[in-house]
Amino acid sequence: FPDTDVSDYSNYNYNLSSCEAPSLALHWLSDDNLGHGKEGNGTLLDRYALAVLFFSLGWKKQLRWMTADHVCNWFGIECDENGDVTGIIMEQNTLFGNIPTHIALLTRLSTINMHSNEIRGTLPSEIGSLSRMEYLHLGATDISGSIPTNIGLCTTLRTLHLYQNKINGTLPSEIGSLTSMESISIYANDLTGSIPTSIGMCTQLTYLALNGNKITGT
C-alpha cells in the first residue's frame, strides 16, 4: 500500500462487500508504515473503522486518507482534544455504497453528516450503540429499509435528518426515548402507519417534517 497519495488506490474496487472491505482494511492496517495506531496518528480502532468506511464507500475528496497522518488530519474528520474521532463530515462528496456496521466502533462519534450522496442499503442497527450521537444527517441519499428501533438508544441525538430517501416501515415508537431531539426531517420517503404517540416525549422538538410519506391517522 502507498504511503503518500491516496489516489494510488484508484485501482481498488471501492463499494466492496461487507466482508471484503474489513479484510482490505485489516491488510492496510498491518502495514508498519501506515496502519498501526502509533502514538501521534490515532487509535488503532479508529483507524481500522475509518479504513473500512473508506473501502466500503469511496469518495471524491480524499485528502490525507489512508496515509500515516493522524486521522484528525484526514479530510472530513473531526476529533476531540484527545484525538478521538467525533465527526464524519462528507456531505456532497460522491459517496457510493453501504455504510458499514463498523462505524459503531467509533464510540465517541457525535456527528455524521453524509447528506446528498449515493449511499445504498439500510441504516445499520449498530448505530444505536453510538451513545454520544447528536447529529445524524443522511438526507438525499439512497438509503432504504426501516429505521432501526435501537435508534432510541441514541439518547443524546438532537437532529435526525433522513429526508428524500427510500425508507419504509413505520416511525418507531422508540423515537420517544430521544428526549433531547430538536429536529426530525424524514419527509419524502415511504413511511406508513401512524405517528407514534411516544413522540410527545420529545419535549425539545421544534421541527418535524414527515410530509411526502404514506402516514395515516391524525
SULKA-V792747 format. One record per helix or strand of 2 or more residues. SS is the DSSP state (H for helix, E for strand). FROM is the first residue (numbers start at 1). TO is the last residue. Records with the same first field share a line. If there is no record, write none. Layout:
BEGIN
SS: FROM-TO + FROM-TO
END
This chain:
BEGIN
H: 6-11 + 20-29 + 44-57 + 71-73 + 101-105 + 125-129 + 149-153 + 173-177 + 197-201
E: 77-79 + 85-89 + 96-98 + 111-113 + 118-120 + 135-137 + 144-145 + 159-161 + 166-169 + 183-185 + 190-193 + 207-209 + 214-215
END
